[in-house]
Amino acid sequence: MVDESLSATEGYYTLLRIVHLGPHTVRVRVHRQIEVEPCFAAAEVLSVDMTWTPLVMHHPDDWFDRTATPFKHINVKAELEPLADGLMQRVTAILVKSISIPEHVLDVVGALLAMAYGSTGEHLVTPDDVRWAKANGGPFRAIDRRDGSVLLTKAHRYDCPLLTSECDVPCDGKCQAAGGDPSLN
C-alpha cells in the first residue's frame, strides 16, 4: 500500500487507498454520507496520461444499509475496509490476468502486426506457437536503436557484435551458421 487516508465528520466518512499492483497504480475510494444518493465505492487505475480511469464500482444500494450512519468519531476503517478490500479483489482479478507491456513495446508490436497483417491486422498467438518459437532459433530480443527504431530478432547469438554494440557494429555472419540451435545463441 502506498497511501491510505480516513476522514469523518458528522455528515460523511471516507476511505481513500492507493496501491501498486504490478505496474499499475490503483486508487480505491469509498464515501458514505447520510443519504444514499451521494455515496460511492469505486476503484480506478492511473492511466499513462496521468488521469484516473474507473475500473470497478460497487453501487451504494448494495452496501449503504450495512454501514453505520456518519458521525465524527466513527471507526472508518471498520466500516469501509470490507468494501475497499472487495473492490481490490475485483481489480486484482482484472489486472493480474492482463499482460502488462510498456507503451513503447506495444507501439513496436503494433507496427509489426500492421506490417504483417495490415493496418487493422489481428493474429492470435497460441501456446503451441510460443512453444515452437522457443524451441526454434535463438531467444527473442527487442533492441532499441539509437535512431529510434527497434530491432526484433531471434537470429543473433548472445555475443554477436550487433547485440554487444547496441547495433552499432554489424553482425559478423556467424549467427546464421549456428543453424537456429538455441544453445548456440
C-alpha positions as CSV (number, residue, x, y, z in Angstrom):
1,M,0.0,0.0,0.0
2,V,1.3,3.4,-1.0
3,D,-1.1,5.6,1.0
4,E,-4.3,5.4,2.9
5,S,-6.4,8.1,4.4
6,L,-9.5,8.1,6.5
7,S,-11.7,11.0,7.3
8,A,-15.0,11.5,9.1
9,T,-17.4,14.4,10.0
10,E,-21.0,14.5,11.3
11,G,-22.2,14.2,7.6
12,Y,-19.9,11.7,5.9
13,Y,-16.9,9.4,6.2
14,T,-14.4,8.4,3.5
15,L,-11.7,5.8,2.9
16,L,-9.1,6.6,0.2
17,R,-6.4,4.0,-0.6
18,I,-3.7,4.0,-3.2
19,V,-1.8,0.8,-4.0
20,H,0.7,-0.5,-6.6
21,L,-0.5,-3.7,-8.3
22,G,2.4,-4.8,-10.5
23,P,3.0,-1.8,-12.9
24,H,-0.4,-0.3,-12.1
25,T,-1.3,2.4,-9.6
26,V,-4.8,1.8,-8.2
27,R,-7.0,4.2,-6.2
28,V,-9.9,2.9,-4.1
29,R,-12.4,5.4,-2.8
30,V,-15.4,4.6,-0.6
31,H,-17.5,7.5,0.5
32,R,-20.6,7.2,2.8
33,Q,-22.9,10.1,3.6
34,I,-26.2,10.3,5.4
35,E,-28.3,9.8,2.2
36,V,-27.6,7.0,-0.3
37,E,-27.5,9.3,-3.4
38,P,-24.1,10.9,-3.0
39,C,-22.4,7.7,-1.7
40,F,-20.0,5.8,-3.9
41,A,-17.4,2.9,-3.9
42,A,-15.0,2.8,-6.8
43,A,-11.6,1.6,-7.9
44,E,-9.7,3.4,-10.6
45,V,-6.4,2.8,-12.3
46,L,-3.9,5.6,-13.2
47,S,-3.6,5.8,-17.0
48,V,-0.5,6.8,-18.9
49,D,-1.8,10.3,-19.3
50,M,-2.0,10.6,-15.5
51,T,-5.8,10.5,-15.2
52,W,-7.8,8.1,-13.1
53,T,-9.8,5.6,-15.2
54,P,-12.8,3.9,-13.5
55,L,-12.3,0.1,-13.3
56,V,-14.9,-1.3,-10.9
57,M,-17.7,0.2,-8.8
58,H,-19.9,-1.1,-6.1
59,H,-23.3,0.6,-6.2
60,P,-24.3,2.1,-2.8
61,D,-27.7,0.4,-2.9
62,D,-25.8,-2.9,-2.2
63,W,-23.9,-1.7,0.9
64,F,-25.5,1.5,2.3
65,D,-27.7,-0.3,4.8
66,R,-24.8,-2.4,6.1
67,T,-22.8,0.6,7.1
68,A,-23.3,3.0,10.0
69,T,-24.8,6.5,9.8
70,P,-21.9,9.0,9.7
71,F,-20.8,10.7,13.0
72,K,-17.5,12.4,13.8
73,H,-15.8,9.6,15.7
74,I,-16.8,6.6,13.7
75,N,-14.3,3.8,13.0
76,V,-14.0,4.5,9.3
77,K,-11.6,1.6,8.7
78,A,-14.0,-0.9,10.3
79,E,-17.0,0.4,8.3
80,L,-15.4,0.8,4.9
81,E,-12.4,-1.5,4.7
82,P,-14.5,-4.6,3.7
83,L,-15.9,-2.6,0.8
84,A,-12.4,-1.4,-0.2
85,D,-11.0,-4.9,0.1
86,G,-13.8,-6.3,-2.1
87,L,-13.0,-3.7,-4.8
88,M,-9.3,-4.6,-4.7
89,Q,-10.1,-8.3,-5.1
90,R,-12.1,-7.4,-8.3
91,V,-9.3,-5.1,-9.5
92,T,-6.8,-7.8,-9.0
93,A,-8.9,-10.3,-10.9
94,I,-9.0,-7.9,-13.8
95,L,-5.4,-6.5,-13.9
96,V,-3.5,-9.7,-13.0
97,K,-5.0,-11.5,-15.9
98,S,-3.9,-8.7,-18.2
99,I,-0.4,-8.8,-19.7
100,S,1.4,-5.6,-18.8
101,I,3.7,-4.3,-21.6
102,P,5.5,-1.0,-21.7
103,E,3.9,1.5,-24.1
104,H,7.0,1.6,-26.3
105,V,6.9,-2.1,-26.8
106,L,3.2,-2.1,-27.5
107,D,3.9,0.5,-30.3
108,V,6.6,-1.7,-31.8
109,V,4.5,-4.9,-31.7
110,G,1.6,-2.9,-33.1
111,A,3.8,-1.8,-36.0
112,L,4.9,-5.3,-36.6
113,L,1.3,-6.6,-36.6
114,A,0.3,-3.9,-39.0
115,M,3.3,-4.7,-41.3
116,A,2.4,-8.4,-41.3
117,Y,-1.4,-8.3,-41.4
118,G,-2.4,-4.8,-42.5
119,S,-3.4,-1.7,-40.6
120,T,-6.4,-3.5,-39.0
121,G,-4.4,-6.7,-38.6
122,E,-5.2,-9.3,-35.9
123,H,-3.4,-12.5,-35.1
124,L,-3.8,-15.0,-32.3
125,V,-0.6,-16.4,-30.9
126,T,-1.4,-19.8,-29.4
127,P,0.6,-21.7,-26.7
128,D,1.8,-24.1,-29.5
129,D,3.2,-21.0,-31.4
130,V,5.0,-19.9,-28.3
131,R,6.5,-23.4,-27.7
132,W,7.6,-23.7,-31.3
133,A,9.2,-20.2,-31.2
134,K,11.1,-21.1,-28.0
135,A,12.3,-24.4,-29.4
136,N,13.5,-22.9,-32.7
137,G,16.0,-20.2,-33.2
138,G,17.6,-18.1,-30.5
139,P,16.0,-16.2,-27.7
140,F,13.8,-13.3,-28.6
141,R,15.4,-9.9,-28.2
142,A,14.0,-6.4,-28.7
143,I,16.8,-3.9,-29.1
144,D,16.3,-0.1,-29.1
145,R,18.5,1.5,-31.6
146,R,19.9,5.0,-31.4
147,D,17.9,6.1,-34.5
148,G,14.6,5.4,-32.7
149,S,14.0,2.1,-34.5
150,V,13.7,-1.2,-32.7
151,L,15.3,-4.5,-33.8
152,L,13.2,-7.6,-33.1
153,T,15.3,-10.7,-33.6
154,K,15.8,-14.4,-32.8
155,A,18.7,-14.6,-35.2
156,H,21.7,-13.5,-33.2
157,R,23.8,-15.3,-30.6
158,Y,24.4,-13.6,-27.3
159,D,28.0,-12.5,-28.2
160,C,27.2,-11.2,-31.7
161,P,28.9,-7.8,-32.3
162,L,25.5,-6.5,-33.4
163,L,24.0,-7.2,-30.0
164,T,27.0,-6.3,-27.9
165,S,27.4,-2.9,-29.6
166,E,23.7,-2.0,-29.4
167,C,23.5,-2.3,-33.2
168,D,26.5,0.0,-34.0
169,V,28.6,-2.9,-35.4
170,P,27.1,-5.3,-38.0
171,C,26.7,-9.0,-37.4
172,D,29.8,-11.0,-38.1
173,G,27.9,-13.6,-40.0
174,K,28.5,-16.4,-37.6
175,C,24.9,-16.3,-36.1
176,Q,23.2,-17.9,-39.1
177,A,26.0,-20.6,-39.0
178,A,24.5,-21.7,-35.7
179,G,21.7,-23.1,-37.8
180,G,19.0,-21.9,-35.4
181,D,20.3,-24.0,-32.5
182,P,19.2,-22.1,-29.4
183,S,22.1,-23.5,-27.4
184,L,24.5,-21.6,-29.6
185,N,22.6,-18.3,-29.4
